[in-house]
Structures are given as structure tokens and as C-alpha cells.
Amino acid sequence: MNTSRRFGPELRRLRLGARLSLTEFSVALNYDKGHLSKVERGERSASPELARRCDAFLGANGELQRLAIRADTDSESGEFHTSPSLSSVGRRAVLAAGTGSLVDFGLRRSSEASFAAGPLLHSFRAQLDQLRTLGQSTAPKVLLPLLETQTRMVAGLAAETQSATRAHALLLASRFAEFTGWMAQESGDSRTALVRTGEAAELARAGGDPSLGSYALVRRALVTLYSGDATGTVALARRAQKDGLPARIRGLAAQREAQGHALAGEEGACLGSLDKARDLLSRDDAPDSTEPVIGTTHVTDPAAMTTGWCLYDLGRPRAAAEVLDRECRRLPPHALRTRARYGFRRALAHAASGEIEHACAIAGELLGMMPAVPSATVDSDIRRLARELSRFRSSKAVRDLQPTLARVTARTHG
């Protein structure tokens, strides 16, 4: 309550300092005047979305966001409930459950069989590509058992081969573990996501490529991002930007740092990180390799797409919608999971801009694909969209969308 009482007067002070009447302010934010008046008087708490827009419009550089009550933090962060909390899952605990079990598994098998390592590695590499493709159109819980098994099989293969092949096998096992972590996160199990990501880092180091271990930090930062931990996200992303690492990894890390800054309302730092990411990702310093591509393979311009994502969190929905409209049109039709992730963010941006019918049209198409590609990360934006649209119940488009939206949001809470 004390936080709410501080937020309201500070909002009023900044609004009056900008010489805006309450009517002018409500029109600019696309929010009800009476609701804003109650917020300023401390009778209502500001939602995270409202706090972001007020912050951006009044140039508060994150101060209003920091004051805003986050009473719905748990629901805002989607299905990423951890027990214990993310902060209590230390690096040692995560990694202790990692490579040891995998390598031990391989050592136990070493006396039982002898593999033709080369052909098997080629086959496993093709399987990883196929599983990553399936991940775009298949429920993560369907893939997780197979991914767990394949990770251990490849790690076991590494323990049975000569040193020349062992490194390749360990690196491939690392990529299996990393993708397993992503599917665990998509299924809503953030703790397993962290454990599998820790495995990926240790397997990569054992294979002689510490850079993949640094990419694991980028993946861990995605878990903290969806948990609402802006500070943790920035800290992890910065650790993955050391000199000497491949430009692509540093570029992806800079993108994640930008998302952390956006979540905290730090526009200058966010845009600076995006500029850095754009520069790094434009460099083609990756050696010719048969190794899987690090990061997304479906987003044509990752830095541009991330810019649109960040602009929404910075309280600039119109600018976000413009960027996301352009970038989402470039996504391949078969990449359902990627289309859903950025598509709902696009719908949010249009809804926040007052383009309710267009937002409902976008969401209606996307909701139809969600049973095929359930996603705990996307669910968080679906719930945000439901809250945003609930302010416009008089709209026919909202009323028509409501039954489908209600079914999906009920499933995400189930």
C-alpha cells in the first residue's frame, strides 16, 4: 500500500510537470480518465502495463515502474514457478546435477558396447535438426523424453570413443542438452530448464568449446527474464559478452541484456545494447562448421525483432507495433512456435495502441494454433493480452474473441 501511495502522487507530479490535464493524459495513454484519477489518488494500484506507459510518456526512466506495485507478479511471470525460487538455485547446484550424471552414464556403458562413432554422430546430428524443426509445431512435453534419452546416448558415445571424436560427441551432447532446457522452459518447468542448461555448459567445456558455455548464460537469462527478474537478466547477459567469444554469442547476449533493461524501463541502456547486438550479429565471423546454428534460425533479423519486443516493454506500443508488423511478416509459415511468441507481443502492441480490432484479428489467428504448440513463455503474453482487452468489453471484436481467449487462458492456469 505504501508503494501505491508513493506511485500515485509521483505520477500526478510528473503529469503536472509536463503540463498535461488528466483528460489529455488519458487520451494519450488510451486509458480511462476515472481509472487514472483513482491511481493518482492511491485508490487503485497501477498495473505493470500502465506503469510502463506512464513511465515512457513522462520520461521517468524507470522510476514509475520501480514504484508500481507488482501484486500480480506471479501471474505476470507465466508458469515459471520454482521451488525453491530461481535465486536459490545456485550455479554449483545446477551444474552439480549436470554433466557428471551424463558422463557417468556413458562410462557405465563403455564396457558393454562399441560404436561406429562417425556414422552415429552424423545420425544424431540429423536427429537434432529434425527435433528442432518438430519443436516449432509439437508440444514440448512430447519431445522432452526423447531429448533426454538422446542427450544421454550422445554423452555415452563420447565416453566410448577416441579423443579425436570425443570432443565432437560432447559438443553435440551439449546442443541436445541446451535444446532440452528450452523445451523444459516452454513446458513451464524452469528448474529443469536451468539444470539442463547447466549440463549443456559443462558438456561444452568438456568438449573444448567454452563459448557454448557462455551461450548457456544467455539461455539462463531467458529464464530470469520470464520470471520478471530484470537485474538478474542483465547480469547473466553481461557475463556472456566477454572479449574473445564469437560475435554471434555476444550479439545474442547483448539482445538479452537489452530485454532486461527494457523490463526495468531503462530506455537508454536498452537502445545501447540493441545497437551493440545489431553490430555484432551483422559480423560473419563464424567458421564453416557442421555444428547446429546457435540461437534462432527462423527470425530473419533478430536484432530488429528484439527491438520491437523491447519497445513494448519500454511503454512505446505504437513504435513496437510498427517494427513487429514488419518482422513478423518475414517469419516462415511452418515456424508456429516462433510466430506465436512474437505474434502475441505484436497483438499486445496494437491493443495498447488502441487498435483493438486489429489486435483481436491477430490474436484470433494465433489462438487457433496454441493447442498444437503450447508454450509457458507465450502464455504470459496471452494473459497480458486478456487483461488489456478486458478494458474494452464494449468492442464487438473483443466479445467475439472472448470465448476462445477464455479457453486458452483457463488452460494456462490449469
ZIBEL-V501457 format. One record per residue. N is the residue number from 0. RES is the residue in three letters. PSI is psi in radians with two decimals (999 if undefined). NEAR is the number of other C-alpha atoms within 12 Angstrom. D_LAST is the distance of its C-alpha to the last C-alpha in Angstrom with 1 decimal. Layout:
BEGIN
((N & RES & PSI & NEAR & D_LAST) (N & RES & PSI & NEAR & D_LAST))
END
This chain:
BEGIN
((0 & MET & -0.72 & 19 & 29.9) (1 & ASN & -0.69 & 14 & 32.8) (2 & THR & -0.73 & 24 & 31.1) (3 & SER & -0.72 & 29 & 30.4) (4 & ARG & -0.55 & 24 & 34.0) (5 & ARG & -0.65 & 27 & 35.3) (6 & PHE & -0.84 & 38 & 33.2) (7 & GLY & -0.95 & 34 & 34.5) (8 & PRO & -0.64 & 27 & 38.2) (9 & GLU & -0.69 & 29 & 38.0) (10 & LEU & -0.80 & 42 & 36.4) (11 & ARG & -0.75 & 29 & 39.2) (12 & ARG & -0.80 & 22 & 41.8) (13 & LEU & -0.67 & 27 & 40.8) (14 & ARG & -0.80 & 31 & 40.6) (15 & LEU & -0.61 & 18 & 44.0) (16 & GLY & -0.51 & 15 & 45.3) (17 & ALA & 0.04 & 18 & 44.4) (18 & ARG & 0.82 & 14 & 46.3) (19 & LEU & 2.31 & 20 & 43.4) (20 & SER & 2.86 & 19 & 43.1) (21 & LEU & -0.62 & 28 & 39.7) (22 & THR & -0.82 & 20 & 40.0) (23 & GLU & -0.68 & 19 & 40.7) (24 & PHE & -0.75 & 30 & 37.9) (25 & SER & -0.66 & 24 & 35.3) (26 & VAL & -0.75 & 18 & 36.6) (27 & ALA & -0.62 & 28 & 36.5) (28 & LEU & -0.16 & 33 & 32.9) (29 & ASN & 0.72 & 31 & 31.7) (30 & TYR & 2.66 & 32 & 30.5) (31 & ASP & 2.33 & 21 & 31.6) (32 & LYS & -0.74 & 19 & 34.7) (33 & GLY & -0.67 & 17 & 33.9) (34 & HIS & -0.78 & 25 & 30.6) (35 & LEU & -0.66 & 35 & 32.6) (36 & SER & -0.74 & 25 & 35.2) (37 & LYS & -0.63 & 23 & 32.8) (38 & VAL & -0.79 & 34 & 31.5) (39 & GLU & -0.57 & 32 & 35.1) (40 & ARG & -0.05 & 23 & 35.9) (41 & GLY & 0.19 & 25 & 33.0) (42 & GLU & -0.35 & 21 & 31.5) (43 & ARG & 2.55 & 24 & 28.3) (44 & SER & 2.64 & 34 & 26.7) (45 & ALA & 2.36 & 38 & 26.4) (46 & SER & 2.80 & 30 & 23.2) (47 & PRO & -0.68 & 36 & 23.3) (48 & GLU & -0.78 & 39 & 24.1) (49 & LEU & -0.74 & 41 & 26.9) (50 & ALA & -0.73 & 42 & 28.3) (51 & ARG & -0.79 & 39 & 28.6) (52 & ARG & -0.72 & 39 & 30.4) (53 & CYS & -0.78 & 46 & 32.7) (54 & ASP & -0.84 & 38 & 33.4) (55 & ALA & -0.78 & 36 & 34.3) (56 & PHE & -0.63 & 32 & 36.3) (57 & LEU & 0.00 & 32 & 38.3) (58 & GLY & 0.74 & 26 & 38.8) (59 & ALA & -0.06 & 31 & 37.4) (60 & ASN & 0.76 & 29 & 36.6) (61 & GLY & -0.17 & 32 & 33.3) (62 & GLU & -0.72 & 26 & 34.7) (63 & LEU & -0.65 & 44 & 32.6) (64 & GLN & -0.69 & 41 & 29.4) (65 & ARG & -0.47 & 27 & 30.4) (66 & LEU & -0.42 & 32 & 31.1) (67 & ALA & 2.39 & 39 & 27.9) (68 & ILE & 2.37 & 27 & 25.5) (69 & ARG & 1.04 & 25 & 22.2) (70 & ALA & -0.46 & 18 & 20.3) (71 & ASP & 0.56 & 20 & 17.1) (72 & THR & -0.76 & 21 & 17.7) (73 & ASP & -0.80 & 20 & 14.4) (74 & SER & -0.55 & 27 & 12.4) (75 & GLU & -0.57 & 32 & 15.3) (76 & SER & 0.16 & 35 & 15.2) (77 & GLY & -2.59 & 36 & 11.8) (78 & GLU & 0.26 & 36 & 10.0) (79 & PHE & 1.16 & 40 & 13.4) (80 & HIS & 2.23 & 30 & 13.3) (81 & THR & 2.59 & 25 & 16.3) (82 & SER & 1.83 & 13 & 18.0) (83 & PRO & -3.11 & 13 & 20.7) (84 & SER & 2.87 & 18 & 20.7) (85 & LEU & -0.67 & 31 & 21.9) (86 & SER & -0.41 & 23 & 25.3) (87 & SER & -0.13 & 14 & 25.8) (88 & VAL & 1.51 & 24 & 25.3) (89 & GLY & 2.89 & 18 & 29.0) (90 & ARG & -0.74 & 23 & 30.7) (91 & ARG & -0.71 & 16 & 32.5) (92 & ALA & -0.70 & 21 & 29.5) (93 & VAL & -0.81 & 29 & 27.7) (94 & LEU & -0.48 & 28 & 30.9) (95 & ALA & -0.51 & 21 & 31.9) (96 & ALA & 0.11 & 25 & 29.1) (97 & GLY & -1.87 & 35 & 30.1) (98 & THR & -0.59 & 36 & 33.3) (99 & GLY & -0.82 & 24 & 34.9) (100 & SER & -0.61 & 22 & 32.7) (101 & LEU & -0.81 & 38 & 33.1) (102 & VAL & -0.68 & 33 & 36.8) (103 & ASP & -0.69 & 21 & 37.3) (104 & PHE & -0.77 & 25 & 35.6) (105 & GLY & -0.68 & 31 & 38.1) (106 & LEU & -0.62 & 23 & 41.0) (107 & ARG & -0.50 & 20 & 40.4) (108 & ARG & -0.22 & 23 & 40.5) (109 & SER & -0.52 & 21 & 43.6) (110 & SER & -0.07 & 15 & 46.1) (111 & GLU & -0.46 & 14 & 44.4) (112 & ALA & 2.80 & 16 & 44.7) (113 & SER & 2.18 & 17 & 46.3) (114 & PHE & 2.65 & 23 & 44.6) (115 & ALA & 1.57 & 16 & 46.1) (116 & ALA & -0.79 & 29 & 44.3) (117 & GLY & -1.00 & 20 & 45.2) (118 & PRO & -0.67 & 14 & 44.0) (119 & LEU & -0.74 & 24 & 40.8) (120 & LEU & -0.72 & 33 & 39.9) (121 & HIS & -0.73 & 21 & 40.6) (122 & SER & -0.77 & 18 & 38.3) (123 & PHE & -0.64 & 33 & 35.4) (124 & ARG & -0.75 & 31 & 35.9) (125 & ALA & -0.65 & 20 & 35.6) (126 & GLN & -0.67 & 24 & 32.4) (127 & LEU & -0.77 & 33 & 30.9) (128 & ASP & -0.75 & 24 & 31.7) (129 & GLN & -0.70 & 21 & 30.2) (130 & LEU & -0.64 & 30 & 26.9) (131 & ARG & -0.66 & 35 & 26.7) (132 & THR & -0.77 & 25 & 27.4) (133 & LEU & -0.57 & 27 & 24.7) (134 & GLY & -0.33 & 35 & 22.2) (135 & GLN & -0.25 & 34 & 22.7) (136 & SER & 0.29 & 27 & 21.5) (137 & THR & 2.54 & 28 & 19.4) (138 & ALA & 2.34 & 30 & 16.0) (139 & PRO & -0.60 & 37 & 16.6) (140 & LYS & -0.40 & 27 & 15.4) (141 & VAL & -0.65 & 22 & 18.1) (142 & LEU & -0.46 & 31 & 20.7) (143 & LEU & -0.81 & 33 & 20.1) (144 & PRO & -0.70 & 20 & 21.9) (145 & LEU & -0.72 & 24 & 24.8) (146 & LEU & -0.72 & 36 & 25.1) (147 & GLU & -0.78 & 33 & 25.2) (148 & THR & -0.79 & 20 & 28.0) (149 & GLN & -0.66 & 33 & 29.9) (150 & THR & -0.81 & 43 & 29.9) (151 & ARG & -0.58 & 40 & 31.5) (152 & MET & -0.74 & 35 & 33.9) (153 & VAL & -0.68 & 45 & 35.2) (154 & ALA & -0.65 & 49 & 35.6) (155 & GLY & -0.67 & 38 & 37.4) (156 & LEU & -0.70 & 43 & 39.6) (157 & ALA & -0.66 & 42 & 40.6) (158 & ALA & -0.29 & 39 & 41.8) (159 & GLU & -0.03 & 31 & 44.1) (160 & THR & 2.93 & 29 & 45.7) (161 & GLN & 2.83 & 19 & 48.7) (162 & SER & -0.58 & 17 & 48.2) (163 & ALA & -0.59 & 16 & 48.8) (164 & THR & -0.42 & 27 & 45.7) (165 & ARG & -0.74 & 29 & 43.6) (166 & ALA & -0.77 & 28 & 42.8) (167 & HIS & -0.70 & 37 & 41.5) (168 & ALA & -0.73 & 44 & 39.3) (169 & LEU & -0.70 & 47 & 37.9) (170 & LEU & -0.68 & 39 & 37.2) (171 & LEU & -0.70 & 47 & 35.4) (172 & ALA & -0.64 & 51 & 33.4) (173 & SER & -0.72 & 52 & 32.5) (174 & ARG & -0.62 & 49 & 31.2) (175 & PHE & -0.77 & 47 & 29.1) (176 & ALA & -0.70 & 47 & 27.6) (177 & GLU & -0.76 & 46 & 27.0) (178 & PHE & -0.60 & 48 & 25.2) (179 & THR & -0.73 & 43 & 23.1) (180 & GLY & -0.71 & 41 & 22.2) (181 & TRP & -0.75 & 44 & 21.1) (182 & MET & -0.60 & 44 & 18.9) (183 & ALA & -0.72 & 38 & 17.3) (184 & GLN & -0.73 & 43 & 16.7) (185 & GLU & -0.47 & 41 & 15.3) (186 & SER & -0.12 & 33 & 12.8) (187 & GLY & 0.13 & 35 & 11.8) (188 & ASP & 1.47 & 32 & 14.2) (189 & SER & -0.51 & 41 & 16.9) (190 & ARG & -0.83 & 36 & 18.9) (191 & THR & -0.63 & 37 & 19.6) (192 & ALA & -0.75 & 42 & 20.3) (193 & LEU & -0.69 & 47 & 23.0) (194 & VAL & -0.82 & 38 & 24.4) (195 & ARG & -0.60 & 46 & 24.9) (196 & THR & -0.65 & 46 & 26.3) (197 & GLY & -0.70 & 44 & 28.7) (198 & GLU & -0.77 & 47 & 29.8) (199 & ALA & -0.75 & 48 & 30.5) (200 & ALA & -0.79 & 44 & 32.8) (201 & GLU & -0.68 & 42 & 34.7) (202 & LEU & -0.70 & 45 & 35.2) (203 & ALA & -0.74 & 36 & 36.5) (204 & ARG & -0.72 & 27 & 38.9) (205 & ALA & -0.50 & 31 & 40.1) (206 & GLY & 0.02 & 31 & 40.8) (207 & GLY & 0.28 & 23 & 42.9) (208 & ASP & 1.49 & 27 & 40.7) (209 & PRO & -0.29 & 26 & 39.5) (210 & SER & -0.61 & 35 & 38.5) (211 & LEU & -0.54 & 41 & 35.4) (212 & GLY & -0.63 & 37 & 34.6) (213 & SER & -0.63 & 39 & 34.9) (214 & TYR & -0.54 & 45 & 32.5) (215 & ALA & -0.55 & 48 & 30.0) (216 & LEU & -0.64 & 43 & 30.3) (217 & VAL & -0.72 & 45 & 29.2) (218 & ARG & -0.73 & 46 & 26.1) (219 & ARG & -0.62 & 48 & 25.4) (220 & ALA & -0.43 & 42 & 26.0) (221 & LEU & -0.61 & 40 & 23.2) (222 & VAL & -0.81 & 47 & 20.7) (223 & THR & -0.56 & 40 & 22.4) (224 & LEU & -0.84 & 40 & 22.4) (225 & TYR & -0.27 & 39 & 18.7) (226 & SER & -0.07 & 36 & 18.5) (227 & GLY & 0.21 & 35 & 21.0) (228 & ASP & 1.55 & 31 & 23.9) (229 & ALA & -0.76 & 33 & 26.8) (230 & THR & -0.79 & 26 & 29.5) (231 & GLY & -0.65 & 30 & 28.2) (232 & THR & -0.82 & 37 & 27.6) (233 & VAL & -0.75 & 37 & 31.2) (234 & ALA & -0.80 & 27 & 32.6) (235 & LEU & -0.75 & 36 & 31.1) (236 & ALA & -0.64 & 39 & 32.1) (237 & ARG & -0.58 & 31 & 35.6) (238 & ARG & -0.38 & 27 & 36.1) (239 & ALA & 0.28 & 37 & 35.6) (240 & GLN & 0.53 & 34 & 38.4) (241 & LYS & 2.58 & 21 & 41.4) (242 & ASP & 2.50 & 15 & 44.6) (243 & GLY & -0.32 & 14 & 45.3) (244 & LEU & 2.70 & 24 & 41.8) (245 & PRO & 2.55 & 28 & 41.4) (246 & ALA & -0.62 & 30 & 41.1) (247 & ARG & -0.75 & 36 & 37.9) (248 & ILE & -0.77 & 41 & 36.1) (249 & ARG & -0.63 & 41 & 37.6) (250 & GLY & -0.76 & 41 & 36.7) (251 & LEU & -0.62 & 44 & 33.0) (252 & ALA & -0.68 & 47 & 33.1) (253 & ALA & -0.64 & 45 & 34.8) (254 & GLN & -0.79 & 50 & 32.1) (255 & ARG & -0.67 & 51 & 29.4) (256 & GLU & -0.72 & 50 & 31.7) (257 & ALA & -0.72 & 50 & 32.0) (258 & GLN & -0.65 & 49 & 28.2) (259 & GLY & -0.77 & 44 & 28.3) (260 & HIS & -0.69 & 40 & 31.3) (261 & ALA & -0.72 & 43 & 29.6) (262 & LEU & -0.56 & 42 & 26.6) (263 & ALA & -0.05 & 39 & 29.3) (264 & GLY & 0.34 & 42 & 31.3) (265 & GLU & 1.48 & 35 & 34.2) (266 & GLU & -0.80 & 34 & 35.5) (267 & GLY & -0.83 & 22 & 38.8) (268 & ALA & -0.65 & 26 & 37.4) (269 & CYS & -0.89 & 36 & 34.6) (270 & LEU & -0.60 & 31 & 37.2) (271 & GLY & -0.72 & 22 & 39.5) (272 & SER & -0.63 & 35 & 37.0) (273 & LEU & -0.70 & 37 & 36.3) (274 & ASP & -0.74 & 25 & 40.0) (275 & LYS & -0.75 & 28 & 40.3) (276 & ALA & -0.75 & 36 & 37.4) (277 & ARG & -0.74 & 28 & 39.1) (278 & ASP & -0.81 & 23 & 42.4) (279 & LEU & -0.73 & 28 & 41.1) (280 & LEU & -0.31 & 29 & 39.1) (281 & SER & -0.25 & 22 & 42.2) (282 & ARG & 2.39 & 17 & 44.2) (283 & ASP & 1.22 & 14 & 44.6) (284 & ASP & 0.14 & 17 & 45.5) (285 & ALA & 2.29 & 20 & 43.3) (286 & PRO & 2.72 & 12 & 45.6) (287 & ASP & 2.26 & 9 & 45.7) (288 & SER & 2.68 & 10 & 43.2) (289 & THR & 0.07 & 16 & 41.4) (290 & GLU & 2.64 & 26 & 38.5) (291 & PRO & 2.58 & 30 & 35.1) (292 & VAL & 2.40 & 23 & 34.8) (293 & ILE & 2.23 & 33 & 33.1) (294 & GLY & -2.97 & 29 & 30.3) (295 & THR & 2.54 & 27 & 29.3) (296 & THR & 0.03 & 18 & 31.5) (297 & HIS & -0.32 & 28 & 30.1) (298 & VAL & 2.07 & 26 & 30.8) (299 & THR & -0.79 & 21 & 34.5) (300 & ASP & 1.52 & 29 & 35.1) (301 & PRO & -0.69 & 37 & 32.4) (302 & ALA & -0.68 & 38 & 34.3) (303 & ALA & -0.78 & 33 & 34.3) (304 & MET & -0.72 & 41 & 30.6) (305 & THR & -0.55 & 42 & 29.8) (306 & THR & -0.81 & 44 & 32.3) (307 & GLY & -0.74 & 42 & 30.3) (308 & TRP & -0.83 & 46 & 27.1) (309 & CYS & -0.65 & 44 & 29.0) (310 & LEU & -0.60 & 41 & 30.7) (311 & TYR & -0.82 & 42 & 27.5) (312 & ASP & -0.41 & 47 & 26.7) (313 & LEU & 0.06 & 45 & 30.3) (314 & GLY & 0.43 & 42 & 30.0) (315 & ARG & 1.22 & 38 & 32.0) (316 & PRO & -0.61 & 40 & 29.9) (317 & ARG & -0.79 & 31 & 32.8) (318 & ALA & -0.68 & 26 & 34.2) (319 & ALA & -0.78 & 35 & 30.8) (320 & ALA & -0.70 & 38 & 30.4) (321 & GLU & -0.78 & 26 & 33.9) (322 & VAL & -0.80 & 32 & 33.3) (323 & LEU & -0.59 & 39 & 29.9) (324 & ASP & -0.84 & 31 & 31.3) (325 & ARG & -0.82 & 22 & 34.1) (326 & GLU & -0.62 & 30 & 32.2) (327 & CYS & -0.51 & 36 & 29.3) (328 & ARG & -0.33 & 23 & 32.1) (329 & ARG & -0.05 & 23 & 33.3) (330 & LEU & 2.46 & 27 & 30.2) (331 & PRO & 2.52 & 19 & 30.7) (332 & PRO & -0.57 & 18 & 29.0) (333 & HIS & -0.24 & 19 & 27.6) (334 & ALA & 1.22 & 29 & 25.7) (335 & LEU & -0.75 & 34 & 22.4) (336 & ARG & -0.76 & 40 & 20.4) (337 & THR & -0.70 & 39 & 23.2) (338 & ARG & -0.69 & 37 & 23.5) (339 & ALA & -0.75 & 40 & 19.9) (340 & ARG & -0.90 & 38 & 20.2) (341 & TYR & -0.43 & 44 & 23.4) (342 & GLY & -0.73 & 44 & 22.9) (343 & PHE & -0.58 & 45 & 20.2) (344 & ARG & -0.66 & 45 & 22.3) (345 & ARG & -0.77 & 49 & 25.1) (346 & ALA & -0.71 & 47 & 23.4) (347 & LEU & -0.77 & 47 & 22.7) (348 & ALA & -0.74 & 44 & 26.4) (349 & HIS & -0.69 & 36 & 27.6) (350 & ALA & -0.75 & 41 & 25.6) (351 & ALA & -0.38 & 42 & 26.9) (352 & SER & -0.02 & 31 & 30.3) (353 & GLY & 0.07 & 28 & 30.2) (354 & GLU & 1.24 & 26 & 30.0) (355 & ILE & -0.79 & 34 & 27.3) (356 & GLU & -0.71 & 27 & 28.2) (357 & HIS & -0.71 & 27 & 28.5) (358 & ALA & -0.73 & 36 & 25.1) (359 & CYS & -0.64 & 39 & 23.5) (360 & ALA & -0.76 & 25 & 25.5) (361 & ILE & -0.85 & 36 & 24.3) (362 & ALA & -0.66 & 42 & 20.6) (363 & GLY & -0.73 & 32 & 21.0) (364 & GLU & -0.71 & 21 & 22.4) (365 & LEU & -0.65 & 35 & 19.8) (366 & LEU & -0.51 & 40 & 16.7) (367 & GLY & -0.41 & 20 & 18.4) (368 & MET & -0.17 & 31 & 18.3) (369 & MET & -0.59 & 36 & 14.8) (370 & PRO & -0.51 & 23 & 13.8) (371 & ALA & -0.54 & 22 & 16.8) (372 & VAL & 1.12 & 35 & 16.1) (373 & PRO & 2.45 & 39 & 12.5) (374 & SER & 2.07 & 43 & 13.2) (375 & ALA & -0.57 & 42 & 11.6) (376 & THR & -0.74 & 44 & 15.0) (377 & VAL & -0.59 & 42 & 15.1) (378 & ASP & -0.60 & 42 & 11.7) (379 & SER & -0.69 & 37 & 13.5) (380 & ASP & -0.53 & 39 & 16.3) (381 & ILE & -0.76 & 47 & 14.3) (382 & ARG & -0.65 & 36 & 13.0) (383 & ARG & -0.70 & 34 & 16.6) (384 & LEU & -0.72 & 40 & 18.0) (385 & ALA & -0.74 & 38 & 16.1) (386 & ARG & -0.70 & 28 & 17.7) (387 & GLU & -0.81 & 31 & 20.9) (388 & LEU & -0.39 & 39 & 21.2) (389 & SER & -0.29 & 23 & 20.4) (390 & ARG & -0.11 & 21 & 23.9) (391 & PHE & 0.82 & 28 & 25.4) (392 & ARG & -0.33 & 18 & 24.3) (393 & SER & -0.23 & 14 & 27.8) (394 & SER & 2.28 & 21 & 27.7) (395 & LYS & -0.68 & 15 & 27.6) (396 & ALA & -0.70 & 26 & 25.9) (397 & VAL & -0.76 & 32 & 23.0) (398 & ARG & -0.68 & 22 & 22.9) (399 & ASP & -0.62 & 20 & 23.0) (400 & LEU & -0.44 & 32 & 20.2) (401 & GLN & -0.79 & 27 & 17.9) (402 & PRO & -0.80 & 16 & 16.5) (403 & THR & -0.74 & 26 & 15.5) (404 & LEU & -0.70 & 34 & 14.2) (405 & ALA & -0.69 & 24 & 12.1) (406 & ARG & -0.74 & 20 & 10.5) (407 & VAL & -0.76 & 33 & 9.9) (408 & THR & -0.57 & 31 & 8.7) (409 & ALA & -0.67 & 16 & 6.2) (410 & ARG & -0.68 & 20 & 5.0) (411 & THR & -0.41 & 29 & 5.5) (412 & HIS & -0.15 & 21 & 3.8) (413 & GLY & 999 & 12 & 0.0))
END
